[in-house]
């Protein structure tokens, strides 16, 4: 059932589209080009010692990972509401509906991996053995985080429709509150109070995106404390999301 949901989701999303699945590549590439022009060319504020080509690869690795997170959270928030008829007529575990959105957007991320590998070759990124364990670890931890947050938000959105509108704003904040288009060192080496830096690095997404960058830049590997925070935080989000989903499920079915 989960496989059919993902296949249908991908088919419906790109039907009657000339470019079809290519849109999953065009959008992040366009975003990367815009942010590189603004921060890399006009201001040079995101490079932090990186060369121009290094910064291009840095942005690409962050943007492709962010597109998976952004799309998965946005679409899974309304996963139960949009599938109300199917949920109330077919007896299947309801968790598969938000889970299907996370997997569907992961398929789009996988489609972009050849672009990242090609970029690593063209821009001579630090491609090596560290890529083979940094990238899978980043994907696993991000998947755990996204499943947990998707379960939580999909159930809450049924009970309170303001959740979907709130997440549009929250996702914009999360984008700039994680080292996606700027190096983490610009935060850790800044003059901000220490407690702000601690709160900033408590966000599991910070360590997750550091892992995505570390796949192509070995010197971006997160510290043991940051890595432990991201893994532990993602597991807590998953556990909390699953428990909340199970607790709200009777009320969700009644509301639908």
C-alpha positions in Angstrom: 0.0 0.0 0.0 2.8 2.3 0.8 4.5 1.6 -2.5 1.3 2.3 -4.4 0.8 5.6 -2.5 4.3 6.8 -3.4 3.9 5.8 -7.0 0.5 7.6 -7.3 1.9 10.7 -5.5 4.8 11.0 -8.0 2.5 10.3 -11.0 -0.1 12.8 -10.0 2.4 15.5 -9.1 4.0 15.5 -12.6 1.1 14.5 -14.8 0.3 17.0 -17.6 3.8 18.5 -17.2 6.1 18.8 -20.2 9.3 18.6 -18.1 7.8 16.2 -15.6 10.3 14.8 -13.1 13.0 17.3 -14.3 11.2 19.9 -12.1 12.6 18.1 -9.1 16.1 19.2 -10.4 15.3 22.5 -11.9 13.9 24.1 -8.7 16.9 23.4 -6.4 19.4 24.3 -9.2 17.6 27.6 -9.7 17.6 28.3 -6.0 21.3 27.4 -5.7 22.1 29.8 -8.6 20.1 32.7 -7.0 21.7 32.2 -3.6 25.2 31.9 -5.1 24.7 35.1 -7.0 23.5 37.0 -4.0 25.8 35.7 -1.3 28.7 34.4 -3.3 29.0 37.1 -6.0 27.4 40.3 -4.7 28.3 40.0 -1.0 30.8 37.1 -0.7 29.4 36.6 2.8 28.8 32.9 2.7 32.1 31.7 1.4 34.2 32.1 4.6 37.5 31.3 2.9 36.0 29.1 0.2 36.8 29.6 -3.4 33.9 30.5 -5.8 33.6 26.9 -7.1 33.7 25.5 -3.6 30.9 27.7 -2.5 28.8 26.5 -5.5 29.2 22.9 -4.4 28.5 23.9 -0.8 25.2 25.5 -1.7 24.2 22.6 -4.0 24.7 20.0 -1.2 22.7 22.1 1.2 19.8 23.1 -1.2 19.2 19.5 -2.4 18.9 18.3 1.2 16.7 21.2 2.1 14.3 20.6 -0.8 13.7 17.1 0.6 13.1 18.5 4.1 11.0 21.4 3.0 8.7 19.5 0.6 8.3 16.5 2.9 7.3 18.7 5.9 5.0 20.9 3.7 3.2 18.0 2.0 3.0 15.6 5.0 1.3 18.3 7.1 -1.8 18.0 4.9 -1.4 14.3 4.2 -4.3 13.1 6.4 -6.6 16.0 5.5 -6.1 15.5 1.7 -6.6 11.7 2.0 -9.7 11.8 4.3 -11.9 9.6 2.2 -9.3 6.9 1.7 -8.3 6.9 5.4 -11.9 6.4 6.5 -12.8 3.7 4.0 -9.6 1.6 3.8 -8.3 -0.2 6.9 -4.5 0.4 6.7 -2.1 1.9 9.2 -2.7 5.6 9.0 1.0 6.3 9.5 1.7 5.3 5.9 0.1 8.5 4.5 2.6 11.1 6.0 5.3 8.4 5.6 4.5 8.2 1.9 5.1 11.9 1.4 8.5 11.7 3.1 9.5 8.7 0.9 8.2 10.4 -2.3 10.3 13.5 -1.7 13.2 11.3 -0.9 12.9 9.8 -4.4 13.3 13.3 -5.8 16.4 13.8 -3.6 17.8 10.6 -5.0 17.1 11.8 -8.5 19.3 14.8 -7.7 22.3 12.8 -6.5 23.8 12.5 -10.0 23.8 16.3 -10.2 25.7 16.5 -6.9 28.2 13.9 -8.1 28.7 15.7 -11.4 29.1 19.0 -9.5 31.7 17.3 -7.2 33.7 16.3 -10.3 33.4 19.6 -12.1 34.1 21.8 -9.1 36.7 19.3 -7.7 35.1 18.9 -4.4 36.7 16.9 -1.6 35.2 13.6 -2.8 36.5 10.5 -1.0 35.8 7.7 1.4 34.3 10.2 3.9 31.5 10.7 1.3 30.5 7.0 1.5 29.7 7.2 5.2 28.8 10.9 5.7 26.1 11.0 3.0 24.3 7.7 4.1 24.4 8.9 7.7 23.0 12.3 6.8 20.2 10.6 4.8 19.3 8.2 7.7 19.3 10.8 10.4 17.3 13.2 8.2 14.8 10.5 7.3 14.2 9.7 11.0 13.7 13.4 11.8 11.3 14.0 8.9 9.2 10.9 9.7 8.8 12.0 13.3 7.9 15.6 12.4 5.6 14.5 9.6 3.6 12.2 11.9 3.3 14.9 14.5 2.2 17.7 12.1 -0.1 15.6 10.0 -2.2 14.6 13.1 -2.1 18.1 14.6 -3.2 19.7 11.4 -6.4 17.7 11.4 -7.3 19.0 14.8 -6.1 22.6 14.2 -5.9 23.7 10.6 -3.7 26.7 11.6 -0.8 24.3 11.8 -0.4 24.2 8.0 -0.3 28.0 7.7 2.1 28.3 10.7 4.5 25.8 9.0 4.8 28.0 6.0 6.4 30.7 8.2 8.3 28.2 10.3 10.0 26.6 7.3 11.3 30.0 6.2 12.8 30.5 9.6 14.3 27.0 9.6 15.9 27.6 6.3 18.0 30.5 7.6 18.4 29.0 11.0 20.5 26.1 9.6 23.9 26.1 7.8 22.5 25.5 4.4 23.8 28.5 2.4 26.5 29.6 4.9 29.2 27.7 6.8 28.5 26.8 10.5 31.8 28.5 11.3 30.2 31.8 10.7 27.9 31.2 13.6 30.4 29.5 16.0 33.1 32.2 15.3 30.7 35.1 15.6 30.3 37.5 18.5 26.8 36.1 19.4 26.3 35.2 23.1 27.3 31.6 23.9 23.8 30.6 24.9 22.6 31.6 21.5 25.1 29.4 19.8 24.1 26.5 22.1 20.4 27.0 21.3 21.3 27.2 17.6 23.2 23.9 17.6 20.5 22.2 19.5 18.4 22.1 16.3 18.9 18.6 14.8 18.8 20.1 11.3 22.1 21.9 12.0 24.0 18.6 12.4 22.1 17.0 9.6 23.1 19.7 7.1 26.6 19.6 8.3 26.7 15.9 7.4 25.4 16.7 4.0 28.2 19.3 3.5 30.8 16.9 5.1 30.1 14.4 2.3 31.8 16.8 -0.1 34.0 18.8 2.3 35.8 16.7 4.9 36.6 19.8 7.0 32.8 20.4 7.6 32.4 17.1 9.6 30.4 18.0 12.7 31.9 17.8 16.1 31.1 14.7 18.3 28.8 16.9 20.4 26.9 18.3 17.5 26.6 14.8 15.8 25.3 13.3 19.1 22.8 16.2 19.4 21.5 15.7 15.9 21.1 12.0 16.2 19.6 12.1 19.6 17.4 15.0 18.8 16.1 13.2 15.6 15.4 10.1 17.6 13.5 12.1 20.2 11.5 13.9 17.4 10.6 10.5 15.9 9.5 9.0 19.2 7.5 12.0 20.2 5.9 12.2 16.7 4.9 8.6 16.7 3.5 8.7 20.3 1.5 11.9 19.5 0.2 10.3 16.3 -1.0 7.2 18.1 -2.6 9.3 20.9 -4.4 11.6 18.5 -5.4 8.9 16.0 -8.9 8.3 17.5 -9.7 12.0 17.5 -8.3 12.4 14.0 -10.5 9.6 12.6 -13.5 11.2 14.4 -12.7 14.6 12.9 -12.2 13.3 9.4 
